[in-house]
Amino acid sequence: MTDSTFISLVTPRTQQTDNVMWFAFRDGRLLVQIKGHAAAVPLTADLTTLNLQPVRQQYLGLLGDCHCYSAEIPNEAEPPDGWTFQGLRRIFDFLPAEQFWTAGRAIQIVAWDRDHQYCGRCATPTESLPNERAKICPNCGLHSYPRLAPAIIVLVERGNEVLLARSHRHPPDRFSVLAGFVEPGETLEEATAREIYEEVGIRVKNIRYFGSQPWPFPNSLMIAFTCEYAGGDIVLEEAEMADADWFTADNLPRVPKKLSISRQLIDWFIEKQGTAVSIQDW
């Protein structure tokens, strides 16, 4: 699930109120106020009320009836009293889901705006188009849009077992489903089969679409699939993968949190097995 109540807009269509929601980032970290296991973003007409002066700001759209802005804060700026700058992974389940996914939109728009101040073809300063999320070079006409990197994420079944794996960057007890980026010229299904074979050396069949999820780390779109084991033994791509194995629903390692589509795939598998289990997540 993502921010289903969010309406993406480039310019406001209605009058703004004092309760503007700000997704303000300093060096990729979001300004939040944390109390216990909950976080809040600023609700204010202007960030200057918090003694913050954005380098740039961007209108995002409406979350319910609340206008939303993203903002780039100077790296040397200090957070206001009671506030802190936190990475999105750190507050993955601290914000309400619809606000987290709006923050995911915001960080990508901030990065795109920051990184496209000049034309990548002729180095002329760019201009923002008024009614489109795009920049144009007034010299050569090059259009620049926010970049997305499509990636597949896939759950592999073998009877009553599921394939879970762990990369070198994760501790020994943290497993998930396989994922990888789509290469130029590939279909999503081709990328799915290739990634599985490259990472664990097995063949699959019956690749089926499951769902999708934006993943702002930094700018991916995760397209999820399920598929079935077709043959081969697990052979790890040692440069990337540390471990992989088959697990039953009642004998799972620690798996990702519920907000991620990787966990949605695993929950789908557990429900399909009809097994009541207690799950430990990251």
Legacy VTK file of the C-alpha trace (Angstrom):
# vtk DataFile Version 3.0
C-alpha trace
ASCII
DATASET POLYDATA
POINTS 282 float
0.000 0.000 0.000
1.162 3.534 -0.758
-0.252 7.017 -0.254
-3.660 6.347 -1.841
-5.079 9.671 -0.636
-2.248 11.645 -2.232
-2.890 13.702 -5.384
0.293 14.689 -7.203
0.271 18.288 -8.478
2.930 20.663 -9.780
1.107 23.846 -8.717
-1.652 24.347 -6.104
-5.220 24.318 -7.443
-6.823 25.557 -4.235
-5.954 28.177 -1.653
-3.353 27.023 0.843
-4.056 27.023 4.559
-1.725 27.492 7.518
-1.454 23.710 7.881
1.029 23.015 5.117
2.886 19.729 5.485
6.630 20.034 4.938
8.987 17.247 3.928
12.288 19.027 4.492
15.602 17.262 3.897
19.118 18.122 4.977
21.690 15.955 3.214
19.025 13.305 2.527
17.641 13.249 6.080
14.072 14.252 6.900
13.169 16.867 9.517
10.945 15.168 12.095
9.845 15.414 15.691
10.061 12.016 17.396
8.032 11.018 20.434
8.341 7.394 21.465
7.818 5.258 18.360
6.045 7.987 16.374
7.353 10.798 14.205
5.765 13.976 12.877
6.740 16.354 10.078
6.261 20.142 10.316
2.777 21.572 9.836
3.325 25.271 9.264
2.672 27.919 6.639
6.388 28.497 6.102
9.607 26.841 7.279
10.946 30.233 8.331
8.677 29.876 11.383
11.151 27.161 12.435
14.133 29.377 11.597
14.913 27.348 8.493
15.531 28.885 5.083
15.282 26.342 2.243
17.768 26.363 -0.605
14.916 25.249 -2.867
11.360 24.067 -2.320
8.893 22.160 -4.480
5.121 21.812 -4.360
4.159 18.125 -4.258
0.373 18.022 -4.149
-2.429 17.191 -1.713
-2.462 14.593 1.045
-6.131 14.590 1.926
-6.853 18.328 2.139
-3.328 19.214 3.269
-0.930 20.918 0.852
2.494 19.253 0.790
5.891 20.717 -0.011
9.375 19.267 -0.195
12.388 21.381 0.651
16.167 21.207 0.523
17.742 22.532 3.715
21.370 23.775 3.759
23.824 21.192 5.101
25.050 23.583 7.796
21.536 24.293 9.157
20.782 23.098 12.690
17.383 21.547 13.491
15.006 23.574 15.652
14.716 22.652 19.325
12.835 19.381 19.682
13.417 18.400 16.045
15.953 16.140 14.356
17.035 15.113 10.875
16.647 11.358 10.333
17.182 8.998 7.399
14.005 7.505 5.941
15.157 3.959 6.736
15.512 4.929 10.386
11.868 6.098 10.572
10.466 3.444 8.225
7.574 2.624 10.564
7.551 5.806 12.695
5.489 7.909 10.283
1.930 7.075 9.192
2.201 5.045 5.975
0.712 7.754 3.740
3.191 10.311 5.106
6.149 7.959 4.710
5.374 7.373 1.033
4.870 11.104 0.505
8.279 11.614 2.111
9.583 9.036 -0.370
8.215 11.145 -3.215
9.661 14.265 -1.667
13.246 13.064 -1.274
13.340 12.049 -4.935
11.963 15.407 -6.097
14.459 17.261 -3.894
17.363 15.246 -5.330
16.149 15.699 -8.906
15.734 19.456 -8.494
19.167 19.769 -6.867
20.936 17.660 -9.493
19.364 19.279 -12.569
20.164 22.944 -12.046
22.253 22.765 -15.222
21.720 21.022 -18.531
23.534 17.709 -18.760
24.122 18.250 -22.494
25.380 21.852 -22.739
25.715 23.030 -19.085
23.252 25.929 -19.485
21.203 26.769 -16.353
17.832 24.998 -16.621
14.331 26.373 -16.118
11.381 24.632 -14.448
8.304 24.092 -16.582
5.244 25.687 -14.927
2.717 22.867 -15.346
4.905 19.778 -15.611
7.418 18.052 -13.330
10.257 18.754 -15.718
13.135 21.092 -16.442
14.054 22.474 -19.825
17.303 23.845 -21.154
16.625 27.256 -22.791
19.674 26.766 -24.996
19.373 23.268 -26.499
15.822 22.324 -25.457
16.745 19.196 -23.474
13.943 18.099 -21.123
14.878 16.486 -17.797
12.354 14.509 -15.747
12.653 12.867 -12.317
14.506 9.593 -12.751
13.115 6.184 -11.781
15.118 2.960 -11.647
12.805 -0.065 -12.182
13.702 -3.127 -10.143
12.075 -6.536 -9.860
11.488 -8.261 -6.530
10.410 -11.886 -6.559
9.215 -14.693 -4.318
10.167 -18.194 -5.476
8.050 -21.144 -4.307
9.003 -24.818 -4.252
6.017 -26.771 -2.986
5.527 -25.646 0.630
8.897 -23.877 0.715
9.983 -20.339 -0.108
13.413 -19.177 -1.225
14.916 -16.476 0.986
18.382 -14.986 0.711
20.778 -12.625 2.461
23.277 -10.216 0.952
26.649 -9.457 2.506
25.417 -6.096 3.828
22.853 -7.761 6.111
23.541 -9.537 9.436
23.360 -13.372 9.503
19.748 -13.518 10.745
18.179 -11.119 8.188
16.686 -12.680 5.057
14.378 -11.483 2.299
13.194 -12.347 -1.186
15.427 -11.734 -4.198
15.541 -8.411 -6.047
17.534 -6.675 -8.755
17.498 -3.876 -11.303
16.067 -4.194 -14.789
18.667 -3.881 -17.534
18.214 -2.009 -20.839
16.319 -4.084 -23.398
14.790 -6.496 -20.860
11.176 -7.243 -20.102
10.288 -7.446 -16.423
9.854 -11.206 -16.736
13.266 -11.588 -18.369
14.856 -9.527 -15.612
13.163 -11.720 -12.996
14.481 -14.972 -14.472
17.964 -13.512 -15.004
18.334 -12.101 -11.497
17.298 -15.376 -9.866
19.707 -17.382 -11.988
22.560 -14.907 -11.470
22.132 -14.670 -7.694
21.294 -18.256 -6.731
21.712 -20.380 -9.868
18.202 -21.819 -10.202
15.629 -21.754 -12.997
12.015 -20.668 -12.490
8.677 -20.874 -14.281
5.153 -19.393 -14.105
6.283 -15.828 -13.406
3.240 -13.827 -12.301
2.794 -10.142 -11.464
2.049 -9.456 -7.774
2.145 -5.677 -7.268
4.423 -2.649 -7.156
5.792 -0.173 -4.671
7.882 3.000 -4.927
11.155 2.553 -3.062
13.002 5.831 -2.433
16.431 4.310 -1.682
17.296 6.288 -3.687
14.822 6.238 -6.614
13.560 2.745 -7.390
10.196 1.393 -8.438
9.868 -2.165 -7.129
7.784 -4.455 -9.376
6.933 -7.652 -7.513
6.415 -11.137 -8.941
5.829 -14.657 -7.740
7.160 -17.707 -9.539
7.798 -21.431 -9.123
11.008 -23.421 -8.910
11.818 -25.172 -12.185
15.206 -26.743 -11.509
18.796 -26.449 -10.347
20.699 -26.299 -7.081
21.445 -23.148 -5.103
24.767 -21.703 -6.228
25.449 -18.276 -4.731
26.822 -15.320 -6.615
29.526 -14.897 -3.983
30.313 -11.258 -4.729
26.776 -10.251 -3.753
25.020 -13.050 -1.875
26.071 -14.368 1.549
23.411 -17.051 2.008
20.211 -18.482 0.517
18.003 -21.413 1.464
14.518 -22.883 1.305
12.227 -22.246 4.280
8.790 -23.455 5.317
6.185 -21.032 6.655
6.610 -22.347 10.225
10.408 -22.058 10.169
11.188 -18.579 8.838
14.203 -16.422 9.687
13.786 -12.728 10.490
12.125 -10.999 7.533
11.436 -7.351 6.501
8.822 -5.149 8.148
5.208 -5.069 6.965
5.477 -1.732 5.155
7.695 -3.236 2.450
6.465 -5.176 -0.563
9.034 -7.885 0.224
7.098 -8.582 3.431
3.808 -8.473 1.536
5.131 -11.260 -0.696
6.176 -13.326 2.320
2.828 -12.760 4.050
1.080 -13.875 0.842
3.089 -17.099 0.892
2.287 -17.745 4.582
-1.432 -17.145 4.022
-1.370 -19.487 1.032
0.121 -22.218 3.235
-2.659 -21.771 5.786
-0.113 -21.679 8.608
-0.514 -19.622 11.778
2.996 -18.430 12.640
4.732 -15.830 14.748
7.038 -13.724 12.575
10.132 -11.852 13.667
10.995 -8.870 11.506
13.954 -6.525 11.175
LINES 1 283
282 0 1 2 3 4 5 6 7 8 9 10 11 12 13 14 15 16 17 18 19 20 21 22 23 24 25 26 27 28 29 30 31 32 33 34 35 36 37 38 39 40 41 42 43 44 45 46 47 48 49 50 51 52 53 54 55 56 57 58 59 60 61 62 63 64 65 66 67 68 69 70 71 72 73 74 75 76 77 78 79 80 81 82 83 84 85 86 87 88 89 90 91 92 93 94 95 96 97 98 99 100 101 102 103 104 105 106 107 108 109 110 111 112 113 114 115 116 117 118 119 120 121 122 123 124 125 126 127 128 129 130 131 132 133 134 135 136 137 138 139 140 141 142 143 144 145 146 147 148 149 150 151 152 153 154 155 156 157 158 159 160 161 162 163 164 165 166 167 168 169 170 171 172 173 174 175 176 177 178 179 180 181 182 183 184 185 186 187 188 189 190 191 192 193 194 195 196 197 198 199 200 201 202 203 204 205 206 207 208 209 210 211 212 213 214 215 216 217 218 219 220 221 222 223 224 225 226 227 228 229 230 231 232 233 234 235 236 237 238 239 240 241 242 243 244 245 246 247 248 249 250 251 252 253 254 255 256 257 258 259 260 261 262 263 264 265 266 267 268 269 270 271 272 273 274 275 276 277 278 279 280 281
